[in-house]
Amino acid sequence: MQERYGFNRSRAGTRLLASLVIVAFVAALAYVGWAITRPRAEGRLITWSTVSSDRADLTFDVNVPDATCVVRAQDQSHVDVGYATITGINGRVDYRLRTLAPAYVVEVLGCSLPGGTPNAIPPQFPPGVVPPSQPWTPLPASADPPG
């Protein structure tokens, strides 16, 4: 080649570039493998029922101890009527969710590992509506019912 073109190229630059491409590819594979296999907290809704106009009971499973999960209830027009962040839960969870109206659908929005924040959408109550306090508890016998 030197006779034809008049120069002798060094292959050091090509080898360095190839090595960098290989290292970047291996690093990308390692990251994808880590992202796929890392532990994740997951909540799986087992059952739910509308008990009254201000209460929905739900049962769900969590796959890690001391997880934090977010649950919500919506009415027929898909407006939030109940929303709760539940911390320090293990295994099967029975929860009484206070609602503003009868629940049409109840769901577990997301869970996180201990110390983390669940990746869940925030409450979507209409403007001016205050989310109900959680969890649902019966009114004391001496208290007057609202309304």
Secondary structure, DSSP 8 states (H G I E B T S, - for coil): -HHHHS----SHHHHHHHHHHHHHHHHHHHHHHHHHHS----EEEEEEEEEETTEEEEEEEESSTTEEEEEEEE-TTS-EEEEEEEEEE-SEEEEEEE-SS--SEEEEEEEE-TT-----------TT-----SS-----TTS----
